Amino acid sequence: MAIERSYDVLLALPEQDSARFFRLEDHQKAADTGDVEQVCLHLLSDVYNWLKFFWWTSAFKARQLAAALVQSYNSDNHLAWLILGRSSMEYAAVSYYFFKKISQLQVQGPVFAMSHLNGMEDLLLQYAHGTRFNWPDLFAGNRDALGKKFTPAESTSAVNVLTALDHLAKRDDRYRDVRIGYDMLSDFAHPNMASHASVVEMPTEPVQMHECRIAAWPGAPRGEFIMVVSLPWVSMGIGTTVELLVETAPLLETWLTYLDGGIRITIDFTR
């Protein structure tokens, strides 16, 4: 999907939505009373709202990335374009990782296995809370703890981007070289050799000495080179996220129908 069409899709979305979750006290109260129907309703509602959280956060982050990419392109800010382009691939890969995991669960209904509902909630909680930084000690002001190695619990450990890219590479033939594109953009985004291209002009005429023309804005030929090597991957990043949003939307709509009582559901506690 071309980056322009992807951006148009993202711009057409509403400006906001919300996700609402039952408090832990509400879950505990329903469990203590032995009200199985209420317990299941709370679980279904929370899972649906976590799915909404996944969908809308993916959509709005992709829109912000696309808007920043457009701005950096229009202002010839090549380094920003390359860094943002690399990020667009990371977000697409991680979104696909969770999309794939959700697809492997039987959560289309109207008959659900309890283990799959719990599995979906755990998966989406990992998406929402996954991190590699020690936020609790930062918020608590424990400066000494922040200097120590931090290993998050498995349930809150962020998905490794390279792992997510390996999953994306197997999606279909379009993605077989996704690691090559990502590694190239990484060399641009990091302070490595390729990053110098964002501030070094392309040679335009023969000179007696090897002259390196360093410039804040290195001219159209350099910009054209950067676009040729990066645009296909940047377009893939934003376009893939939009594809995943389109493919996930029917599941959201179906779950909303279940919660509204439009279709009777069954939960199998033996599976």
Number of C-alpha atoms within 10 A of each C-alpha: 13 13 21 14 14 21 21 12 15 22 16 8 12 9 8 7 9 8 14 12 14 11 11 8 9 14 16 12 14 17 15 11 10 11 11 12 11 16 18 17 14 18 19 18 19 18 23 26 21 23 25 20 19 21 20 19 14 19 21 17 15 24 22 14 21 26 15 16 23 16 14 17 17 11 12 19 18 24 20 19 28 28 18 20 29 24 21 26 28 19 22 25 26 24 21 22 20 19 17 15 13 19 12 11 15 15 18 13 16 14 13 18 18 18 16 17 19 13 17 24 21 16 20 22 17 18 23 15 12 18 18 15 15 17 12 11 13 13 9 8 11 12 11 9 13 15 9 9 9 12 12 14 11 10 14 18 16 18 17 13 16 14 13 19 24 17 16 25 17 13 13 8 9 11 18 14 14 21 16 12 17 22 12 17 24 19 17 26 23 14 10 11 10 14 19 16 19 25 18 17 21 17 13 7 5 8 8 5 6 8 10 10 11 14 11 11 16 19 15 12 13 20 19 11 12 18 17 11 13 20 16 14 24 27 21 22 26 29 24 23 26 24 14 18 20 13 12 18 13 12 16 16 11 17 23 16 13 17 15 10 10 11 14 12 12 12 15 11 9 7 9
